[in-house]
Amino acid sequence: AAGVIQSPRHLIKEKRETATLKCYPIPRHDTVYWYQQGPGQDPQFLISFYEKMQSDKGSIPDRFSAQQFSDYHSELNMSSLELGDSALYFCASSFTGEGEKLFFGSGTQLSVL
Amino acid sequence: AQSVAQPEDQVNVAEGNPLTVKCTYSVSGNPYLFWYVQYPNRGLQFLLKYITGDNLVKGSYGFEAEFNKSQTSFHLKKPSALVSDSALYFCAVREGNTDKLIFGTGTRLQVFP
């Protein structure tokens, strides 16, 4: 079965650079979530989209922005990268009928040097 | 605010023995509780959820969890542990009427042969 696909798997950037992370949800899923997981930390909710509209916002820095496109894929844009942004970024998707069950991608490991 | 607590950083158990991973919750209203498992360098995988109904919830891979309202607990259990169960386990609660999950700090389960 198709799963949530994230790209790239790994990304290395330098301070003050920008990064774009992509997420392709499971077909038919209408909600996308972004989570950030620092080393040894629990996942922290960043932002979510339902039917291409932002539905909820968590601890997402102002330097970050995200959107969901007409084909339901989502992108997380990160600017002015800081060392503390180094983390594993997960995307998850769900279908409203089963909104409590999230399917996670394998994540993008971002390293900021 | 909704929250969950996982009091144990690590749980060690011998293969074939029963295992318990503890989780307590603090919510206003009815709790929507979840367990997710994370294998190394992988996204979180859904194990089970409690929304309403029977206090004993059965999930994937032979896991189950017992919802205990008086003790505000939602411990994850398995009658007979496997070495392949070794992973990081996260308890989570859904926040209010949103789709945002609040995760616990995680418990590393180590099953020894």
Interface residues (C-beta under 8 A of the other chain):
Chain A: V4 T31 Y33 Q41 D42 P43 Q44 F45 S48 Y50 S55 D56 G58 F90 A92 S94 G99 E100 K101 L102 F103 F104 G105 S106 G107 Q109
Chain B: Y32 F34 Y36 N41 R42 G43 L44 Q45 F46 K49 I51 F90 R94 T98 D99 K100 L101 I102 F103 G104 T105 G106
